[in-house]
Amino acid sequence: MPKLLRSNKFKVITLLFFSIALLFITFSTVFAQNISGNNVVIDSGQTLEKTSFLSGNHIRVDGNINGTTFAAAGNVEINGDVDGDLFVAAQTVVINGTVKGSIFTASQDVTVNGSVENNIYSAGATIKVHSKTDGSTFLAGQNIYVEKEATIEKDAFIGGANIYQNGVINGDLTSSSESLALSGTIAGDLNYRSTNEANLSNDARVLGDTNWKKIQPKPPKPIVTMFTMFGVLFSILSALVVWLVIRLVRPAFWINFADKILHTPLKTFGFGTLAFFLIPIVIGLLMITLIGIPLSLILLAFYLISLYFSKIILSVFVAFWFQRKYNWSNAKVFWPFLLSLILLSILVAIPFIGWLFRFIIVAFGLGSIVLSVKYEKTMVRPEY
């Protein structure tokens, strides 16, 4: 089989595995044990015997978990062994233990020190891989380091601004970046796209072929244009109309969603992140079956409407928080809602980083909707 076909086949198989894993973890969390709190600690010698959902400000796992694990927190440290896949959404992630599955992380900073039996999927600002993995790595971020202690048995796919490959890759390295520095070993081919040619040290070894495609720097675009300003204004006005119409029909509609963010913010964000990636996969699988096309279209409509509602839900949450904290009247609390809506509309329109704000907004909004569907309707809170 030609090498290109084998590479494409590997990518398809990997993406299929990723989709199945996401599908499994989302459905399994419905029946998982949920552990939440400000500081969640699984002590050394303690073992969790099934799929676990951990949420809090700080999470430290010194014991073992026999099942797929999902963690959502500000800081997550995994020192024990995980007998299954590990999903983490946090600001800072440190993984020192052994993961007998694949790792999926979304964070600002992530460091993987332990061993991984399958693949590593990681997105963040700074990613450092010191581990030995029997599978492949898929890394996307600003600064990405494959350290000299790292051994990747299969292929590495890396996209970022600055990439430093100091370890051992026993397959191919495929990358896209502004700069690429090599001092490690690549047993397969080196296929990279970058602004400048890779910087190879005297210790660097590439045993296969090297293919470089130069990226031409794009001229800077104006940050603010008339089209951008019109888009922001239209977004604000249309969201206000949608909010008002639904509020007139069902006064408690928005409050019920905002209440989920107020009481379980990290859990809401975690479920929203999973739903954001999972629902499109489910839609695609339903469309393949043909008979599932009508259901897939209904699910697609629900998904798109939920994405649109997210900004309104988060704005209502901000206003709801001020009302509860300062005991404001319904009339007075409208103004923080409006200011929040304006601010969020501006943030998602910012070039380069707007996608990050959009993702956070969507994760909270979608998570609140998913949790509202999952659990029985709770007592209605004060509304405005």
N, C-alpha and C positions, 0 to 999 in steps of 0.2 A: 504494500500500500504506500503511495507517495507520502512523503513526510508532511506536506501541507494538509493532506486529508486526515492523517493521523492526528495532527495538532488540532484541527477543527473538531474531529470526533471527540477528542479529550475535553475540549471546551464545552461541547454540547452535553457530554456526560456529567461534567462538573456542575454546570448550570442546572441540570435536571436534579442532581443530588441536592443542590442548594434549595431548589424549590420544594422538593419532598421534605427536606429537613425543616424548612419554615412552616410548611403545612402541618407537620407532625407536632412541632413545638407549640403552635398556636392552639390546636385542638387539645393537646395534652395539658396545657395550663388551666383549662377549665376544670380538670380533675386533680390538679396539682395541690400540694400543700403550700399555703401562702404564709410567709414570715415577713413581717414589716415592723418598723420602728425607727427611732432616730439613729441608734447604733445597733446593728445586727451582727452578732458574733456566733459563729459555729465553732465551738471549742475543739481543741485537739482531743482525739479519742471519741468524739461524737460523730455519728453517721446518720445522714438523712437517707431513707431507704426508697424514696420515689422522686419523681419529677418535682422540682422545687422552684417557686417564684419568690425571690428575695427583693425587698424594696426598703429604702431608708436613706438617710444622709450618708452614713458610713457603713460599709459591709466588709467584714473580714471572715473568711472561711479558712479555719485551721484544720478542721476535720475533713471527712470525706462525704461525697454525695453520690449515691448509686442511682443516677437518673439524669435526664436532661435538665439543665439548670438555666434559669433566666434571672439576671440581676439588673436592677435599675437603681442608681444611687448617684450621689456626688462623687464618692470615692469607693472603689471596689478593689479588694486585695484577696486573691485566691492562693492560699498556701497548701491546701489539701488536694486530694485527687478527686477528679470528676469522672465517673464512669458513664459517659454520655456526652452529648454536645453541650457547649457553653455559649450562651448569648448574654452579652453585657452592653448596656447603654449607660454611660457615666461620664463624668468630667475627667477623672483619672482612673486608669486601670493598670493593675500590676498582677500578672499571672505567674506564680512560682511553682505551682503543682503540676501534676501530670493530668492531661485531659485525654481520655480514651474515646475521643470523637473529634469533632471539628470545633474551632473557635470562631465566633462571630462577634466583633466589637464595633461600636460606634462611640467615639470619645474624643476629647481634646488631646490627651496624652495616653498612650498605651505602651506597656513594656511586657513582652512575653519572654519569660526566662525558663519555664518548665518545658517538658516534652509534650508533643502533640501527635497523636497517632494518625490523624487524618489531615485536614486542610486548615489553613488560617485565612479568614476573611476579616480585614480590618480597615476602617476608615477613621481618620483623625488628623489633627494638626501635626503631631509628632508621633512617629511609630518606631519602636526599637524592638528588633527581633534578635534574641540571644539563644533561642531554643533549637532543639532538634525536632523536625517534623517529618513524618513518614509520607506525607502527602505534598500538596502544592501550597503556594501562598498567593493571595490576592490582596494587594495593599494599595491604598489610595490616601494621599495626604499632602502636607506641606513639606516636611522634612522626614525622610524615611531612611532608617539605618538597618541594614542586615549585618550584624556585628560578627566579629571573627569567631565567636563561639557557636554561631548558628550553622546548622546543616539542614538544607532543604533537599529531600530525596528526589523530588520531582521538579516540576516547572515553577517559575516565579513570574507573576504578572504584577508590575508595579507602575503606578502613575503618581507623579508628584512634582513639586517644584525642584527639590534637590534630593538626589538619591545617592546613597553611599553603600556600595556592596563590598563588604569586607569578609563575608563568610564563604561557605561552600554551597554551591547550587549544583546538584547532580543532574539537572535537566537543563532546559533552556531558560534564559532570562529575556523577557519581553517587557520593554519599559517605554514610557513617554515622560519627558521632564525637560526642565530648563537646563539642568546640569546633571551629569552622571560621573561619579568617581568610583574607580574599581581598584581594589587591592586584594581581592579574594579570588576564588576559583569558580569557573563556570565550566562544567563538564560538557554541556551541550552548546547550542548556538547563542549568540548575543544579538538580539534584534532590538534596536532602540531608535527612538525619535527624540531629538533634543535640539536646542538652539545652537549649542557648540559641541564639537566632537568630545567624546568621553575622555576623562583624565585617567590614564592607566599608570599605576605605580609599577615599580620594578618587581613587586611580588604578585602582580595580577597575572592570572592565567585564564585564557579562553581556548578550550580544546576544540570547539566547533568553529563554525563560520561566524563572521562579524558583519552585520548589515546595519548601516547608519543612514537615517533619513533626516536631513536638516529641516528644522522648523523655522520658518521665517517669522520674525517678530511682527505682530500686528500693530498698526498705528493706533495710538490711544483714541478712544471715543469720548465725546463730551459726556460728563457725568449726568448733567441735567439737560433734557431737551423738551421742546414743547409737547412732543408726543408723550414723554414720560409724565409731565405735569398733568396732561389731560387724562392719561390712564389712571393716575392716582386719584384725581378728583372724581372720575367716573366710578372708580372702585368704592370710594367712600359713600357717594350718593346712592349707588345701587344697594350697598350693604345696609344703609339706613332704611331704605324702602322695604327690603326683605325683612329686616328686624321688626319694623313697625307693623307690617301686615300680619306676620305670624303672631306677634304679641297681642294684637287686637283679637285674633281668633282664639289663641290659646295663651293666656297671660303667663302661665308657669312654664311654658315650653323652654325658654332659654335658661331659666334659673335651674331647672333640673339637670341640665348638662353642666353648667358652671359649678354646681354643687359638688360634682364628682372631682373636679380639679381642686376645689377648696379643701376637701377632706382627704383625698388620696392622690396628691399631685404626681408622685413618682410612679405609682402603679398606673395612673392614667396615661402618663407619658410612655411607659413601657408597652402597654396594650396598644396604644396608638401607633407606636413605631412598628410593631409586628403587623398590625392591620394594614398599615401603609404599604408594606412590601407584599403581604400575603394575598390581599384581595385581588390585585391584578393577576397574580398567578392562578388563583381559583377561577377567575373570569376566563383566562386563556384555556385552562383545562376543560371548562364547561363548553367552550366554543368548539374544541376539538371533537367532543362527543356528538356534535350536531343536534341531538335531541335536547341538549342542555343550553342551546343558544337563547331561547326565550328567558330562561332563568339568568343566564349570563348578562343579558341586556338589562334586566331588572337590577342585578347586582351592580352593574356599571353605573346605572343612574343613581343608585344609592351612594356609591363611592364618590361620584363627581359632586353630588349635592352635599355630602359630608365634608369634602374638601373645601367647598365654598362657605359652608357654615362655620368652619373652624375659626376664622378671624373674628366673626361676630361672637362666637362662644367665648373666646379668650377675652374679648373686650367686655362682655357681660360679667365674666369672672372678676376682672379688675374692679368694675363698678360695684359688684356684689361684695367684694372684700372691703372696700371703703365704707359701704353702707353698714355692714356688720360691725366694723371696728369703731366707727364714729357715730353710729346710730342716725345716719342721715335720712332725710325724707326721700320719697320716691322722686319728687321733682328735682331735688338737688343732686341726686346720684346720676342723673342723666348726663351731666357734664363730664365726669371722669370716663363714662362709657364712650362719649363722643371723642374725647381727647385720646383715649386708648385706640379707638378705631382709626383715627387720623395717624397716630404714631405707627401703628402696625402696618398701615397701608404704605407709609413712607419707607419703613424699614425693609419691606420685601421688594421695594423698587430700587434699592441701593445696588449698584453694579458689584459684581464679584462675591459679595458676602450676603446679598439678599436671599440667596437660596437657603442659607443656613437659618435665617429668621423664618423663612417660609416653612422649612421642615419642622422647626420647633412649634410653630403655630399649628400646623397640620397634625402633628403628633398629639398635642394636647386636645385639640378639638375632636379628632377622630377617636382618640382614646375615651373621651367622655361619652361619645355616642355609643361606642362598643360596650362600655360598662353599663350604660343605661339600658341597652338591649339585653345584656347578660343577666343583670340582677332585677329583682322585682322593684317596682316603683316605690321610692321612699317618700317620706312625708314631705310635702311641699314647704319650702322655706319662704321667708318674706320676699316679696317680689316688688319690682318697680316698673 
